[in-house]
Amino acid sequence: MQRKVDATQSGVKISFVGEVKKESIVAMVQNCQSGGCSCMSEATKQKIKDIQISGEDGDVALDINGEIKKEEIEEALSKSLVLNTQCC
């Protein structure tokens, strides 16, 4: 799976292409929103106003709106158990 993180005017956009299932991205977001992960600090989580998931298996986009920086998201992605082990 390839992932690309880009800064946007309203936050950050992550594009996942290749061997990615939309349900895995949904699980990652739900895990984060429920506090079930430790991939980012509470201070970073507080900066996020909204998360939108779009696309389909093989091409999934995640739009994160808020006062969040590209580097914060890249660090969180590197720590994500869902993405890095393909299990919950």
Protein Blocks (a to p, Z undefined) as FASTA:
>chain_A
ZZdddddfklcadddehjddfklmmmmmmmmmnopackbcfklmmmpmbdcdedjehiac
dddedjddfklmmmmmmmmmklmnopZZ
